[in-house]
Amino acid sequence: MRKTNCANTEGVFRIIQFIPLPKAVPFKRWLAKVGYERVQEIEDPELATKRTKTLYRAKGYSEAWIEKRMRGIAVRQELTDEWKNRGVKGEPEYVIFTSEISKAALR
């Protein structure tokens, strides 16, 4: 067995921030850009929706597929919001509900 240092995603990004080498600068700029974009998306969630659609188009999905997927995401969000309003606490209940919905959809 060897001693190993590990880090999660946040830890890796923090490590990269402190690399003093010039070769790290482009990656640091990219991290700053992505961070800035995510802050903008928090302020305006429509930007996140547009980014998601752009990514799906870049992957070659059809407009019909993209719209169906986006509707599915919205419906899922409404459903989970309703579960929260009705007192569903966390993962075990979500797993059970999702499983039951999937079974019903396959019938």
C-alpha positions in Angstrom: 0.0 0.0 0.0 1.2 3.5 -0.9 0.3 6.8 0.7 -1.7 8.8 -1.8 -2.9 12.4 -1.8 -6.4 12.9 -3.2 -8.6 15.9 -3.9 -12.1 16.4 -5.0 -13.0 18.7 -7.9 -13.1 21.9 -5.8 -9.7 20.9 -4.3 -8.1 20.4 -7.7 -9.3 23.8 -8.8 -7.9 25.4 -5.7 -4.6 23.7 -6.3 -4.5 25.0 -9.9 -5.1 28.5 -8.7 -1.8 28.4 -6.8 0.4 27.0 -9.6 2.8 29.8 -10.4 3.9 28.4 -13.8 3.1 30.4 -17.0 1.6 27.2 -18.6 -1.1 27.3 -16.0 -2.3 30.7 -17.0 -4.7 29.6 -19.9 -6.4 27.1 -17.6 -6.7 29.7 -14.9 -8.3 32.1 -17.4 -10.7 29.4 -18.5 -11.6 28.7 -14.9 -12.3 32.4 -14.2 -14.4 32.6 -17.4 -16.5 29.5 -16.5 -16.9 30.8 -12.9 -18.1 34.1 -14.2 -20.6 32.5 -16.6 -22.0 30.4 -13.8 -22.5 33.4 -11.5 -24.3 35.1 -14.4 -26.5 32.0 -14.8 -27.4 32.2 -11.1 -28.5 35.7 -11.6 -30.4 34.9 -14.8 -31.4 31.2 -15.1 -32.4 31.6 -18.7 -28.7 31.8 -19.6 -28.2 28.3 -18.2 -31.1 27.1 -20.4 -29.6 28.7 -23.5 -26.2 27.2 -22.7 -27.7 23.7 -22.3 -29.5 24.0 -25.6 -26.3 25.2 -27.3 -24.4 22.2 -25.9 -27.1 19.8 -27.1 -27.0 21.3 -30.6 -23.2 21.0 -30.6 -23.6 17.3 -29.8 -25.9 17.0 -32.9 -29.3 16.5 -31.3 -32.3 17.6 -33.2 -34.4 20.6 -32.2 -37.3 18.3 -31.5 -35.2 16.2 -29.2 -33.8 19.3 -27.5 -37.3 20.7 -26.8 -38.5 17.4 -25.5 -35.5 17.1 -23.2 -35.9 20.7 -21.9 -39.6 20.1 -21.2 -38.7 16.9 -19.4 -36.2 18.8 -17.2 -38.8 21.4 -16.4 -41.5 18.9 -15.6 -39.0 17.0 -13.4 -38.2 20.2 -11.5 -41.9 21.0 -11.0 -42.5 17.5 -9.7 -39.6 17.6 -7.2 -40.7 21.1 -6.1 -44.2 19.7 -5.4 -42.7 16.7 -3.5 -40.7 19.2 -1.4 -43.9 21.2 -0.7 -45.6 18.0 0.5 -42.8 17.2 2.9 -40.6 14.7 1.0 -37.3 15.0 2.8 -34.5 13.5 0.7 -33.0 10.8 -1.4 -34.8 7.6 -0.2 -38.2 9.0 -1.0 -37.1 10.5 -4.3 -35.6 7.2 -5.3 -38.9 5.4 -4.4 -41.1 7.9 -6.2 -38.9 8.0 -9.3 -38.9 4.2 -9.5 -42.6 4.0 -9.2 -43.0 6.7 -12.0 -40.7 4.7 -14.2 -42.6 1.5 -13.6 -45.9 3.2 -14.4 -44.4 4.7 -17.6 -43.4 1.3 -18.8 -46.8 -0.3 -18.3 
